[in-house]
Amino acid sequence: MTQQRILRVGVVGCGEVAQVVHLPTLLLLHDRFKVVALCDVSPTLLEHCGGKFGIKRHYSDYHQLCQDPEVDLVLVLAADEYHADVTIAAANAQKHVLVEKPMCLLREEAEAIADAAKNNEGVVIFVGTMRRYATAFERMKEEVQKLKSIHYVTVRDIIGDNSLFAFPIYPTDFPKYAGEDRRVRGRMIAEKALSPEQAANPRDVGTYRLLGGLGSHDLSAMRELLGMPKRCIAATRSKADGPPFLTALFEYDGFTTTYETGIDQVADFDAHIEVIGDGKRLLLKYDTPYVKGLPITLQIKERDAEGNYTERVVRPTYEDAYTLQWKSLYSSVVEGKPVKTTPQDAAQDLEIFDMIMKNLVS
């Protein structure tokens, strides 16, 4: 029996999502992946994750990890402000990349990442919008494509803070220079991505970052199911002294889509996409990925051929979307399978962010 190739992974960023999702998932996928190196500016995070998951090689500089000859693939979990830099450095070092969403927050960064993929033949750059790899999402897409017409769509993602669902460590031993550099980069991103008035308004900057974080999941999935919207008709948000909640209305050919998102302190995860058309209601429901094995389901409501109301729930698998995503990446690297969530695909999210921000009213 031929032994399967093991991809050696270097992880840049050992925070919440690394501890709760990626490192445990990669450990379970030991027949395909082995984490061999970690990088973080926090010594506490390196010691914690290294000890917990048995990873001995540690770096505080991502450039060093990207040059490590024992690393085949770099998992980019750094702060959003650094995703583009780490991705490009890894690709230029001939490493494959899985970069968590958002891939980046500026169009010029998206172009630079696409150029890095083009200039490094054979390197796979895979953007981690994992909800699009869920089996129930694929079934939802099949059902949507069967519809002759769509009447209305709702995309909703209102959830409790991640800390309510999982309990990683949150250290404070970050070097002072790292915090200052991140603040400078954050200001630069706001000034380039937004109008001068919005860049100077912390609420507007926070809204843009909400879109780049939680919003990139929903809007990316919306694009794959429905295509790009023609325009954002209007967007509004909650009052300044409350938690961040955003509502936007998108125009498509023949129907509108309502998008609702926000984060509060209630331990509930209300994330779904509902498509109504041709006498059917299709409801794709997600649960928190921070609790492994919670099913993603598709609910179908319709009238049958005899005119009876029917309702069924399709639960294709308990295999979680992160695991399915990693398996798809493995197939792309080892078997040459085309990548769905490419840099060029992810760049379209920035266009939708821009639509929303240009139509935003308080």
Contacts in CASP RR format, 6 or more apart in sequence:
PFRMAT RR
TARGET T0000
AUTHOR 0000-0000-0000
METHOD contacts of the structure
MODEL  1
MTQQRILRVGVVGCGEVAQVVHLPTLLLLHDRFKVVALCDVSPTLLEHCG
GKFGIKRHYSDYHQLCQDPEVDLVLVLAADEYHADVTIAAANAQKHVLVE
KPMCLLREEAEAIADAAKNNEGVVIFVGTMRRYATAFERMKEEVQKLKSI
HYVTVRDIIGDNSLFAFPIYPTDFPKYAGEDRRVRGRMIAEKALSPEQAA
NPRDVGTYRLLGGLGSHDLSAMRELLGMPKRCIAATRSKADGPPFLTALF
EYDGFTTTYETGIDQVADFDAHIEVIGDGKRLLLKYDTPYVKGLPITLQI
KERDAEGNYTERVVRPTYEDAYTLQWKSLYSSVVEGKPVKTTPQDAAQDL
EIFDMIMKNLVS
4 31 0 8 1.000
4 32 0 8 1.000
5 334 0 8 1.000
6 31 0 8 1.000
6 32 0 8 1.000
6 33 0 8 1.000
6 34 0 8 1.000
7 32 0 8 1.000
7 33 0 8 1.000
7 34 0 8 1.000
7 72 0 8 1.000
7 73 0 8 1.000
7 96 0 8 1.000
7 330 0 8 1.000
7 333 0 8 1.000
7 334 0 8 1.000
8 33 0 8 1.000
8 34 0 8 1.000
8 35 0 8 1.000
8 36 0 8 1.000
8 70 0 8 1.000
8 71 0 8 1.000
8 72 0 8 1.000
8 73 0 8 1.000
9 26 0 8 1.000
9 33 0 8 1.000
9 34 0 8 1.000
9 35 0 8 1.000
9 36 0 8 1.000
9 37 0 8 1.000
9 71 0 8 1.000
9 72 0 8 1.000
9 73 0 8 1.000
9 74 0 8 1.000
9 75 0 8 1.000
10 35 0 8 1.000
10 36 0 8 1.000
10 37 0 8 1.000
10 38 0 8 1.000
10 39 0 8 1.000
10 65 0 8 1.000
10 68 0 8 1.000
10 71 0 8 1.000
10 73 0 8 1.000
10 74 0 8 1.000
10 75 0 8 1.000
11 18 0 8 1.000
11 22 0 8 1.000
11 23 0 8 1.000
11 35 0 8 1.000
11 37 0 8 1.000
11 38 0 8 1.000
11 39 0 8 1.000
11 49 0 8 1.000
11 55 0 8 1.000
11 74 0 8 1.000
11 75 0 8 1.000
11 77 0 8 1.000
12 39 0 8 1.000
12 40 0 8 1.000
12 62 0 8 1.000
12 65 0 8 1.000
12 74 0 8 1.000
12 75 0 8 1.000
12 76 0 8 1.000
12 77 0 8 1.000
12 78 0 8 1.000
12 86 0 8 1.000
13 38 0 8 1.000
13 39 0 8 1.000
13 40 0 8 1.000
13 45 0 8 1.000
13 76 0 8 1.000
13 77 0 8 1.000
13 78 0 8 1.000
14 38 0 8 1.000
14 39 0 8 1.000
14 40 0 8 1.000
14 42 0 8 1.000
14 45 0 8 1.000
14 46 0 8 1.000
14 48 0 8 1.000
14 49 0 8 1.000
14 77 0 8 1.000
15 40 0 8 1.000
15 45 0 8 1.000
15 77 0 8 1.000
15 168 0 8 1.000
16 162 0 8 1.000
16 163 0 8 1.000
16 166 0 8 1.000
16 168 0 8 1.000
16 170 0 8 1.000
17 77 0 8 1.000
17 100 0 8 1.000
18 49 0 8 1.000
18 75 0 8 1.000
18 77 0 8 1.000
19 48 0 8 1.000
19 49 0 8 1.000
19 52 0 8 1.000
19 166 0 8 1.000
19 168 0 8 1.000
19 169 0 8 1.000
20 162 0 8 1.000
20 166 0 8 1.000
20 168 0 8 1.000
20 290 0 8 1.000
21 289 0 8 1.000
21 290 0 8 1.000
21 322 0 8 1.000
22 75 0 8 1.000
22 77 0 8 1.000
22 322 0 8 1.000
23 35 0 8 1.000
23 49 0 8 1.000
23 52 0 8 1.000
23 53 0 8 1.000
24 292 0 8 1.000
25 292 0 8 1.000
25 320 0 8 1.000
25 322 0 8 1.000
25 323 0 8 1.000
25 326 0 8 1.000
26 33 0 8 1.000
26 34 0 8 1.000
26 35 0 8 1.000
26 326 0 8 1.000
27 35 0 8 1.000
27 53 0 8 1.000
28 323 0 8 1.000
29 323 0 8 1.000
29 326 0 8 1.000
29 327 0 8 1.000
29 330 0 8 1.000
32 326 0 8 1.000
32 327 0 8 1.000
32 330 0 8 1.000
33 73 0 8 1.000
33 326 0 8 1.000
33 330 0 8 1.000
35 53 0 8 1.000
35 55 0 8 1.000
36 55 0 8 1.000
36 57 0 8 1.000
36 68 0 8 1.000
36 70 0 8 1.000
36 71 0 8 1.000
37 55 0 8 1.000
37 57 0 8 1.000
37 58 0 8 1.000
37 59 0 8 1.000
37 65 0 8 1.000
37 68 0 8 1.000
37 70 0 8 1.000
37 71 0 8 1.000
38 46 0 8 1.000
38 49 0 8 1.000
38 50 0 8 1.000
38 55 0 8 1.000
38 57 0 8 1.000
38 58 0 8 1.000
38 59 0 8 1.000
38 65 0 8 1.000
39 46 0 8 1.000
39 58 0 8 1.000
39 59 0 8 1.000
39 60 0 8 1.000
39 61 0 8 1.000
39 62 0 8 1.000
39 64 0 8 1.000
39 65 0 8 1.000
40 46 0 8 1.000
40 49 0 8 1.000
40 60 0 8 1.000
41 60 0 8 1.000
41 174 0 8 1.000
41 175 0 8 1.000
41 178 0 8 1.000
42 171 0 8 1.000
42 173 0 8 1.000
42 174 0 8 1.000
43 60 0 8 1.000
43 173 0 8 1.000
44 169 0 8 1.000
44 171 0 8 1.000
44 173 0 8 1.000
45 169 0 8 1.000
45 171 0 8 1.000
46 58 0 8 1.000
46 60 0 8 1.000
48 169 0 8 1.000
48 171 0 8 1.000
49 55 0 8 1.000
50 56 0 8 1.000
50 58 0 8 1.000
57 68 0 8 1.000
57 70 0 8 1.000
59 65 0 8 1.000
59 68 0 8 1.000
62 78 0 8 1.000
62 82 0 8 1.000
62 85 0 8 1.000
62 86 0 8 1.000
62 89 0 8 1.000
63 89 0 8 1.000
65 71 0 8 1.000
65 74 0 8 1.000
66 74 0 8 1.000
66 86 0 8 1.000
66 89 0 8 1.000
66 90 0 8 1.000
66 92 0 8 1.000
66 93 0 8 1.000
66 95 0 8 1.000
67 93 0 8 1.000
71 95 0 8 1.000
72 95 0 8 1.000
72 96 0 8 1.000
72 333 0 8 1.000
73 95 0 8 1.000
73 96 0 8 1.000
73 97 0 8 1.000
73 98 0 8 1.000
73 333 0 8 1.000
74 86 0 8 1.000
74 87 0 8 1.000
74 90 0 8 1.000
74 95 0 8 1.000
74 96 0 8 1.000
74 97 0 8 1.000
74 98 0 8 1.000
75 97 0 8 1.000
75 98 0 8 1.000
75 100 0 8 1.000
76 83 0 8 1.000
76 86 0 8 1.000
76 87 0 8 1.000
76 90 0 8 1.000
76 97 0 8 1.000
76 98 0 8 1.000
76 99 0 8 1.000
76 100 0 8 1.000
77 100 0 8 1.000
78 86 0 8 1.000
79 182 0 8 1.000
80 102 0 8 1.000
80 104 0 8 1.000
80 105 0 8 1.000
80 209 0 8 1.000
80 212 0 8 1.000
80 213 0 8 1.000
81 105 0 8 1.000
81 182 0 8 1.000
81 185 0 8 1.000
81 186 0 8 1.000
81 189 0 8 1.000
82 182 0 8 1.000
82 185 0 8 1.000
83 99 0 8 1.000
83 100 0 8 1.000
83 102 0 8 1.000
83 103 0 8 1.000
83 104 0 8 1.000
83 109 0 8 1.000
84 103 0 8 1.000
84 104 0 8 1.000
84 106 0 8 1.000
84 109 0 8 1.000
84 110 0 8 1.000
84 112 0 8 1.000
84 113 0 8 1.000
86 99 0 8 1.000
87 97 0 8 1.000
87 99 0 8 1.000
87 103 0 8 1.000
87 104 0 8 1.000
87 113 0 8 1.000
87 116 0 8 1.000
87 125 0 8 1.000
88 112 0 8 1.000
88 113 0 8 1.000
88 116 0 8 1.000
90 96 0 8 1.000
90 97 0 8 1.000
91 97 0 8 1.000
91 113 0 8 1.000
91 116 0 8 1.000
91 117 0 8 1.000
91 119 0 8 1.000
91 120 0 8 1.000
91 123 0 8 1.000
91 125 0 8 1.000
92 116 0 8 1.000
92 119 0 8 1.000
92 120 0 8 1.000
94 120 0 8 1.000
94 123 0 8 1.000
95 123 0 8 1.000
96 123 0 8 1.000
96 124 0 8 1.000
96 125 0 8 1.000
96 126 0 8 1.000
96 329 0 8 1.000
96 333 0 8 1.000
97 123 0 8 1.000
97 124 0 8 1.000
97 125 0 8 1.000
97 126 0 8 1.000
98 126 0 8 1.000
98 127 0 8 1.000
98 128 0 8 1.000
98 326 0 8 1.000
98 329 0 8 1.000
99 113 0 8 1.000
99 125 0 8 1.000
99 126 0 8 1.000
99 127 0 8 1.000
99 128 0 8 1.000
100 128 0 8 1.000
101 127 0 8 1.000
101 128 0 8 1.000
101 129 0 8 1.000
101 212 0 8 1.000
101 213 0 8 1.000
101 216 0 8 1.000
101 217 0 8 1.000
101 220 0 8 1.000
101 346 0 8 1.000
102 212 0 8 1.000
102 213 0 8 1.000
102 216 0 8 1.000
102 346 0 8 1.000
102 349 0 8 1.000
103 110 0 8 1.000
103 113 0 8 1.000
103 127 0 8 1.000
103 343 0 8 1.000
103 346 0 8 1.000
103 347 0 8 1.000
103 349 0 8 1.000
104 110 0 8 1.000
104 113 0 8 1.000
104 346 0 8 1.000
104 350 0 8 1.000
105 189 0 8 1.000
105 193 0 8 1.000
105 208 0 8 1.000
105 209 0 8 1.000
105 212 0 8 1.000
105 350 0 8 1.000
106 189 0 8 1.000
106 192 0 8 1.000
106 193 0 8 1.000
106 350 0 8 1.000
107 347 0 8 1.000
107 350 0 8 1.000
108 192 0 8 1.000
110 343 0 8 1.000
110 346 0 8 1.000
110 347 0 8 1.000
110 350 0 8 1.000
111 347 0 8 1.000
113 125 0 8 1.000
113 343 0 8 1.000
114 343 0 8 1.000
114 344 0 8 1.000
114 347 0 8 1.000
116 123 0 8 1.000
116 125 0 8 1.000
117 123 0 8 1.000
117 125 0 8 1.000
117 342 0 8 1.000
117 343 0 8 1.000
124 329 0 8 1.000
124 332 0 8 1.000
124 333 0 8 1.000
124 339 0 8 1.000
125 339 0 8 1.000
125 342 0 8 1.000
125 343 0 8 1.000
126 328 0 8 1.000
126 329 0 8 1.000
126 332 0 8 1.000
126 339 0 8 1.000
126 341 0 8 1.000
126 342 0 8 1.000
127 341 0 8 1.000
127 342 0 8 1.000
127 343 0 8 1.000
127 345 0 8 1.000
127 346 0 8 1.000
128 325 0 8 1.000
128 341 0 8 1.000
129 216 0 8 1.000
129 217 0 8 1.000
129 220 0 8 1.000
129 221 0 8 1.000
129 341 0 8 1.000
129 346 0 8 1.000
130 289 0 8 1.000
130 321 0 8 1.000
130 322 0 8 1.000
130 324 0 8 1.000
130 325 0 8 1.000
131 137 0 8 1.000
131 217 0 8 1.000
131 220 0 8 1.000
131 221 0 8 1.000
131 286 0 8 1.000
131 296 0 8 1.000
131 321 0 8 1.000
132 220 0 8 1.000
132 221 0 8 1.000
132 224 0 8 1.000
132 340 0 8 1.000
132 341 0 8 1.000
133 321 0 8 1.000
133 324 0 8 1.000
133 325 0 8 1.000
133 328 0 8 1.000
133 340 0 8 1.000
134 286 0 8 1.000
134 296 0 8 1.000
134 321 0 8 1.000
134 324 0 8 1.000
135 296 0 8 1.000
135 316 0 8 1.000
135 317 0 8 1.000
135 319 0 8 1.000
135 324 0 8 1.000
136 284 0 8 1.000
136 295 0 8 1.000
136 296 0 8 1.000
136 297 0 8 1.000
136 298 0 8 1.000
136 314 0 8 1.000
136 315 0 8 1.000
136 316 0 8 1.000
137 221 0 8 1.000
137 284 0 8 1.000
137 296 0 8 1.000
137 321 0 8 1.000
139 298 0 8 1.000
139 314 0 8 1.000
139 316 0 8 1.000
140 225 0 8 1.000
140 273 0 8 1.000
140 275 0 8 1.000
140 282 0 8 1.000
140 284 0 8 1.000
140 298 0 8 1.000
141 224 0 8 1.000
141 225 0 8 1.000
143 275 0 8 1.000
143 280 0 8 1.000
143 282 0 8 1.000
143 298 0 8 1.000
143 300 0 8 1.000
144 150 0 8 1.000
144 225 0 8 1.000
144 226 0 8 1.000
144 275 0 8 1.000
144 282 0 8 1.000
146 278 0 8 1.000
147 275 0 8 1.000
147 277 0 8 1.000
147 278 0 8 1.000
147 280 0 8 1.000
148 278 0 8 1.000
149 254 0 8 1.000
149 255 0 8 1.000
149 277 0 8 1.000
149 278 0 8 1.000
150 226 0 8 1.000
150 252 0 8 1.000
150 254 0 8 1.000
150 255 0 8 1.000
150 275 0 8 1.000
150 276 0 8 1.000
150 277 0 8 1.000
151 255 0 8 1.000
151 276 0 8 1.000
151 277 0 8 1.000
152 255 0 8 1.000
152 256 0 8 1.000
152 257 0 8 1.000
152 258 0 8 1.000
152 276 0 8 1.000
152 277 0 8 1.000
153 222 0 8 1.000
153 226 0 8 1.000
153 252 0 8 1.000
153 255 0 8 1.000
153 256 0 8 1.000
153 257 0 8 1.000
153 258 0 8 1.000
153 273 0 8 1.000
153 274 0 8 1.000
153 275 0 8 1.000
153 276 0 8 1.000
154 257 0 8 1.000
154 258 0 8 1.000
154 260 0 8 1.000
154 272 0 8 1.000
154 273 0 8 1.000
154 274 0 8 1.000
155 218 0 8 1.000
155 219 0 8 1.000
155 221 0 8 1.000
155 222 0 8 1.000
155 257 0 8 1.000
155 258 0 8 1.000
155 259 0 8 1.000
155 260 0 8 1.000
155 272 0 8 1.000
155 273 0 8 1.000
156 259 0 8 1.000
156 260 0 8 1.000
156 261 0 8 1.000
156 270 0 8 1.000
156 271 0 8 1.000
156 272 0 8 1.000
156 273 0 8 1.000
156 274 0 8 1.000
157 214 0 8 1.000
157 215 0 8 1.000
157 217 0 8 1.000
157 218 0 8 1.000
157 260 0 8 1.000
157 261 0 8 1.000
157 262 0 8 1.000
157 270 0 8 1.000
157 271 0 8 1.000
158 245 0 8 1.000
158 260 0 8 1.000
158 261 0 8 1.000
158 262 0 8 1.000
158 263 0 8 1.000
158 264 0 8 1.000
158 270 0 8 1.000
158 271 0 8 1.000
159 214 0 8 1.000
159 262 0 8 1.000
159 263 0 8 1.000
159 264 0 8 1.000
159 268 0 8 1.000
159 269 0 8 1.000
159 270 0 8 1.000
159 271 0 8 1.000
159 288 0 8 1.000
160 263 0 8 1.000
160 264 0 8 1.000
160 265 0 8 1.000
160 266 0 8 1.000
160 267 0 8 1.000
160 268 0 8 1.000
160 269 0 8 1.000
161 263 0 8 1.000
161 264 0 8 1.000
161 265 0 8 1.000
162 290 0 8 1.000
164 265 0 8 1.000
164 266 0 8 1.000
164 267 0 8 1.000
165 267 0 8 1.000
165 269 0 8 1.000
165 288 0 8 1.000
165 290 0 8 1.000
165 291 0 8 1.000
166 290 0 8 1.000
166 291 0 8 1.000
187 199 0 8 1.000
190 198 0 8 1.000
190 199 0 8 1.000
190 205 0 8 1.000
190 208 0 8 1.000
191 199 0 8 1.000
193 199 0 8 1.000
193 208 0 8 1.000
193 353 0 8 1.000
193 354 0 8 1.000
193 357 0 8 1.000
194 204 0 8 1.000
194 205 0 8 1.000
194 208 0 8 1.000
194 357 0 8 1.000
195 357 0 8 1.000
197 204 0 8 1.000
198 204 0 8 1.000
198 205 0 8 1.000
198 208 0 8 1.000
198 357 0 8 1.000
198 360 0 8 1.000
199 205 0 8 1.000
203 237 0 8 1.000
203 240 0 8 1.000
203 362 0 8 1.000
204 357 0 8 1.000
204 360 0 8 1.000
206 244 0 8 1.000
207 237 0 8 1.000
207 244 0 8 1.000
207 246 0 8 1.000
207 357 0 8 1.000
207 360 0 8 1.000
208 353 0 8 1.000
208 357 0 8 1.000
210 244 0 8 1.000
210 246 0 8 1.000
210 261 0 8 1.000
210 262 0 8 1.000
210 263 0 8 1.000
211 219 0 8 1.000
211 246 0 8 1.000
211 352 0 8 1.000
211 353 0 8 1.000
211 356 0 8 1.000
211 357 0 8 1.000
212 349 0 8 1.000
212 353 0 8 1.000
214 261 0 8 1.000
214 262 0 8 1.000
214 263 0 8 1.000
215 261 0 8 1.000
216 346 0 8 1.000
216 349 0 8 1.000
217 271 0 8 1.000
218 259 0 8 1.000
218 261 0 8 1.000
218 271 0 8 1.000
218 273 0 8 1.000
219 259 0 8 1.000
219 349 0 8 1.000
219 352 0 8 1.000
219 353 0 8 1.000
220 341 0 8 1.000
220 345 0 8 1.000
220 346 0 8 1.000
220 349 0 8 1.000
221 273 0 8 1.000
222 229 0 8 1.000
222 250 0 8 1.000
222 257 0 8 1.000
222 259 0 8 1.000
222 273 0 8 1.000
223 345 0 8 1.000
223 348 0 8 1.000
223 349 0 8 1.000
223 352 0 8 1.000
225 273 0 8 1.000
225 275 0 8 1.000
226 252 0 8 1.000
226 257 0 8 1.000
226 275 0 8 1.000
227 252 0 8 1.000
228 348 0 8 1.000
228 351 0 8 1.000
228 352 0 8 1.000
229 250 0 8 1.000
229 251 0 8 1.000
229 252 0 8 1.000
229 257 0 8 1.000
229 352 0 8 1.000
229 355 0 8 1.000
230 250 0 8 1.000
230 251 0 8 1.000
230 252 0 8 1.000
230 253 0 8 1.000
231 250 0 8 1.000
231 251 0 8 1.000
231 355 0 8 1.000
232 248 0 8 1.000
232 249 0 8 1.000
232 250 0 8 1.000
232 251 0 8 1.000
232 352 0 8 1.000
232 355 0 8 1.000
232 356 0 8 1.000
232 358 0 8 1.000
232 359 0 8 1.000
233 249 0 8 1.000
233 250 0 8 1.000
233 251 0 8 1.000
233 256 0 8 1.000
233 359 0 8 1.000
234 248 0 8 1.000
234 249 0 8 1.000
234 359 0 8 1.000
234 361 0 8 1.000
235 246 0 8 1.000
235 247 0 8 1.000
235 248 0 8 1.000
235 249 0 8 1.000
235 356 0 8 1.000
235 357 0 8 1.000
235 359 0 8 1.000
235 360 0 8 1.000
235 361 0 8 1.000
236 246 0 8 1.000
236 247 0 8 1.000
236 248 0 8 1.000
236 360 0 8 1.000
236 361 0 8 1.000
236 362 0 8 1.000
237 244 0 8 1.000
237 245 0 8 1.000
237 246 0 8 1.000
237 247 0 8 1.000
237 360 0 8 1.000
237 362 0 8 1.000
238 244 0 8 1.000
238 245 0 8 1.000
238 246 0 8 1.000
239 362 0 8 1.000
240 362 0 8 1.000
243 262 0 8 1.000
243 263 0 8 1.000
243 264 0 8 1.000
243 265 0 8 1.000
244 262 0 8 1.000
244 263 0 8 1.000
245 260 0 8 1.000
245 261 0 8 1.000
245 262 0 8 1.000
246 259 0 8 1.000
246 260 0 8 1.000
246 261 0 8 1.000
246 262 0 8 1.000
246 356 0 8 1.000
247 258 0 8 1.000
247 259 0 8 1.000
247 260 0 8 1.000
248 258 0 8 1.000
248 259 0 8 1.000
248 356 0 8 1.000
248 359 0 8 1.000
249 256 0 8 1.000
249 257 0 8 1.000
249 258 0 8 1.000
249 259 0 8 1.000
250 256 0 8 1.000
250 257 0 8 1.000
250 258 0 8 1.000
250 259 0 8 1.000
250 355 0 8 1.000
269 286 0 8 1.000
269 287 0 8 1.000
269 288 0 8 1.000
271 285 0 8 1.000
271 286 0 8 1.000
271 287 0 8 1.000
272 283 0 8 1.000
272 284 0 8 1.000
272 285 0 8 1.000
272 286 0 8 1.000
273 283 0 8 1.000
273 284 0 8 1.000
274 281 0 8 1.000
274 282 0 8 1.000
274 283 0 8 1.000
274 284 0 8 1.000
275 281 0 8 1.000
275 282 0 8 1.000
276 282 0 8 1.000
279 302 0 8 1.000
279 303 0 8 1.000
280 300 0 8 1.000
280 301 0 8 1.000
280 302 0 8 1.000
281 299 0 8 1.000
281 300 0 8 1.000
281 301 0 8 1.000
281 302 0 8 1.000
282 298 0 8 1.000
282 299 0 8 1.000
282 300 0 8 1.000
283 298 0 8 1.000
283 299 0 8 1.000
283 300 0 8 1.000
283 301 0 8 1.000
284 296 0 8 1.000
284 297 0 8 1.000
284 298 0 8 1.000
284 299 0 8 1.000
285 296 0 8 1.000
285 297 0 8 1.000
285 298 0 8 1.000
285 299 0 8 1.000
286 296 0 8 1.000
287 294 0 8 1.000
287 295 0 8 1.000
287 296 0 8 1.000
288 294 0 8 1.000
289 320 0 8 1.000
289 321 0 8 1.000
289 322 0 8 1.000
292 320 0 8 1.000
293 318 0 8 1.000
293 319 0 8 1.000
293 320 0 8 1.000
294 320 0 8 1.000
295 315 0 8 1.000
295 317 0 8 1.000
295 318 0 8 1.000
296 315 0 8 1.000
296 321 0 8 1.000
297 313 0 8 1.000
297 314 0 8 1.000
297 315 0 8 1.000
298 313 0 8 1.000
298 314 0 8 1.000
298 315 0 8 1.000
298 316 0 8 1.000
299 311 0 8 1.000
299 312 0 8 1.000
299 313 0 8 1.000
299 314 0 8 1.000
300 310 0 8 1.000
300 311 0 8 1.000
300 312 0 8 1.000
300 313 0 8 1.000
300 314 0 8 1.000
301 309 0 8 1.000
301 310 0 8 1.000
301 311 0 8 1.000
302 309 0 8 1.000
302 310 0 8 1.000
303 309 0 8 1.000
303 310 0 8 1.000
304 310 0 8 1.000
328 337 0 8 1.000
328 340 0 8 1.000
329 339 0 8 1.000
331 337 0 8 1.000
332 338 0 8 1.000
332 339 0 8 1.000
END
